């Protein structure tokens, strides 16, 4: 009887123990760590918008031409034979001009035409004796009308770096021993420049250009010379954007 009684008590106790085991196990488990606070993602500040270079503009320039290269060769007017070299006319001098242009902008790319006119006194003379005759030659660039096409890139929001390619029409005062043979000639222009915006309307420019004005034969009685005027020009300017 005693054994039967113990078995009857033991069975319910086993069932109760099995039911309590998961509860105790859960109570002994490590409590979960609290979730880390959610922070908003850090984003870099948006870049400042590029300066708006598009539209119509006008300006003025001051410059200096230098490093001219024009050999004063004396030739026989009939045969074309070179009689000798009387020297090198290395023109230099000041210039001042006005310009007007229009630009388009595609992102950081800026491009457009520019028409400019400069009054100048870019001149030099050379003297020498050729075939027993003394010669003095003089050459002066008095004005320059130029159509340029400029293409540039905005490297900073207010700084434009550009290249220039264009055509120029110049007036040349040319003398040999005081005898005039003035002429007009057409050549090309190539250069580089920078433009710095002061505000939304005004900007400063700096430019370096090479101007080649072709080749012209000038006749002075029994002799001729071949004029090949060219020079380098450095300019500063001020532009107003409409």
HELIX and SHEET records of a PDB file:
HELIX    1   1 UNK A    2  UNK A   28  1                                  27    
SHEET    1   A 9 UNK A 179  UNK A 180  0                                        
SHEET    2   A 9 UNK A 159  UNK A 176 -1                                        
SHEET    3   A 9 UNK A 133  UNK A 156 -1                                        
SHEET    4   A 9 UNK A 109  UNK A 130 -1                                        
SHEET    5   A 9 UNK A  93  UNK A 106 -1                                        
SHEET    6   A 9 UNK A  55  UNK A  66 -1                                        
SHEET    7   A 9 UNK A 230  UNK A 241 -1                                        
SHEET    8   A 9 UNK A 202  UNK A 212 -1                                        
SHEET    9   A 9 UNK A 183  UNK A 197 -1                                        
SHEET    1   B 4 UNK A  82  UNK A  89  0                                        
SHEET    2   B 4 UNK A  70  UNK A  76 -1                                        
SHEET    3   B 4 UNK A 223  UNK A 227 -1                                        
SHEET    4   B 4 UNK A 216  UNK A 220 -1                                        
END                                                                             
